Amino acid sequence: MARALSVRFIFTERDADRKMSLRRGFSIAPGEKVIVIEDVITTGGSTREVIDVVRGLGGLAIAAGSIIDRSGGAADLGIPRVALETLSVPVWEPERCPLCLKGEPVTKPGSRPV
């Protein structure tokens, strides 16, 4: 996205305490406008963490986007957002999962047999 918009690209990472932060010498100037882009949004939690980092450094998170929105459009980030594709993906607690109730084995899509 940054290349397409001819703007600077920086990213956050989780630190040793699993807290989202800017590392590698990246910085955000007070008042700097930022668009937060994710590959996939499911609940919006990680994206909200990035927005909090931006705001904590004095930046202005003005919009968000993702390639895929797995929330069906329900994830509220508190700022305008768009996705290239929006999907409604059902999520169940294990005790209510239809496949779990049938005793289906848990598999990871794309995994190779060991």
C-alpha positions as CSV (number, residue, x, y, z in Angstrom):
1,M,0.0,0.0,0.0
2,A,2.7,2.4,0.9
3,R,4.5,1.9,-2.4
4,A,1.2,2.4,-4.3
5,L,0.5,5.6,-2.4
6,S,4.1,6.8,-2.6
7,V,4.3,7.2,1.2
8,R,6.6,6.0,3.9
9,F,6.2,2.5,5.2
10,I,6.8,1.4,8.8
11,F,5.5,-1.4,10.9
12,T,4.9,-2.5,14.5
13,E,6.1,-5.7,16.1
14,R,5.4,-7.4,19.3
15,D,8.1,-7.0,21.9
16,A,9.4,-9.5,24.4
17,D,6.3,-8.8,26.6
18,R,4.0,-9.5,23.5
19,K,3.1,-5.7,23.5
20,M,2.8,-4.1,20.0
21,S,5.5,-1.5,19.6
22,L,7.6,0.4,17.0
23,R,11.1,-1.0,16.8
24,R,14.0,-1.0,14.3
25,G,14.4,2.8,14.7
26,F,10.9,3.6,13.3
27,S,9.2,6.7,14.7
28,I,6.0,8.7,14.3
29,A,6.1,12.5,14.6
30,P,3.4,14.2,16.7
31,G,0.5,15.1,14.4
32,E,1.7,12.7,11.6
33,K,-1.2,11.1,9.7
34,V,-1.1,7.3,9.6
35,I,-3.2,4.7,7.7
36,V,-3.0,1.3,9.4
37,I,-3.0,-1.6,7.0
38,E,-3.4,-5.3,7.9
39,D,-3.4,-8.4,5.9
40,V,-6.4,-10.0,7.7
41,I,-8.8,-8.5,10.3
42,T,-10.7,-11.0,12.3
43,T,-11.7,-9.2,15.5
44,G,-9.8,-6.0,15.0
45,G,-7.8,-6.5,18.2
46,S,-4.3,-6.3,16.7
47,T,-5.3,-3.3,14.5
48,R,-6.7,-1.5,17.5
49,E,-3.3,-2.2,19.3
50,V,-1.5,-0.5,16.4
51,I,-3.9,2.4,16.4
52,D,-3.1,2.8,20.2
53,V,0.6,2.8,19.4
54,V,0.1,5.5,16.8
55,R,-1.9,7.6,19.2
56,G,0.4,7.0,22.1
57,L,3.2,8.6,20.0
58,G,1.0,11.6,19.1
59,G,0.2,10.4,15.6
60,L,-3.2,10.6,13.9
61,A,-4.6,7.2,12.8
62,I,-7.0,8.5,10.1
63,A,-8.1,5.3,8.5
64,A,-7.5,1.5,8.3
65,G,-7.6,-1.1,5.6
66,S,-7.1,-4.8,5.1
67,I,-6.9,-7.3,2.3
68,I,-9.4,-9.6,4.1
69,D,-12.0,-8.8,6.7
70,R,-13.1,-12.0,8.4
71,S,-15.4,-10.2,10.7
72,G,-18.2,-9.8,8.1
73,G,-17.8,-6.0,8.5
74,A,-18.4,-6.1,12.3
75,A,-15.0,-5.2,13.6
76,D,-15.2,-1.6,14.9
77,L,-11.8,0.2,14.9
78,G,-13.2,3.6,15.8
79,I,-11.9,5.0,12.5
80,P,-13.0,4.6,8.8
81,R,-11.8,1.3,7.3
82,V,-12.1,-0.7,4.1
83,A,-11.2,-4.2,3.0
84,L,-10.6,-5.7,-0.4
85,E,-12.8,-8.7,0.5
86,T,-15.2,-9.1,3.4
87,L,-16.1,-12.6,4.6
88,S,-18.4,-13.9,7.3
89,V,-16.5,-16.7,8.9
90,P,-18.3,-18.5,11.8
91,V,-16.3,-18.9,15.0
92,W,-17.4,-21.2,17.8
93,E,-16.2,-22.0,21.3
94,P,-15.0,-25.6,21.4
95,E,-18.0,-26.8,23.4
96,R,-20.3,-25.4,20.7
97,C,-18.3,-26.2,17.6
98,P,-20.4,-28.6,15.3
99,L,-17.3,-30.4,14.1
100,C,-15.9,-30.8,17.7
101,L,-19.3,-32.2,18.8
102,K,-19.1,-34.8,16.0
103,G,-15.6,-35.8,17.2
104,E,-13.9,-34.6,14.0
105,P,-10.1,-34.4,14.4
106,V,-8.5,-30.9,14.5
107,T,-6.5,-30.2,11.4
108,K,-4.6,-27.2,10.2
109,P,-5.4,-26.4,6.6
110,G,-2.3,-26.7,4.4
111,S,-0.4,-28.7,7.0
112,R,1.6,-31.6,5.9
113,P,1.3,-35.0,7.5
114,V,4.2,-35.8,9.8
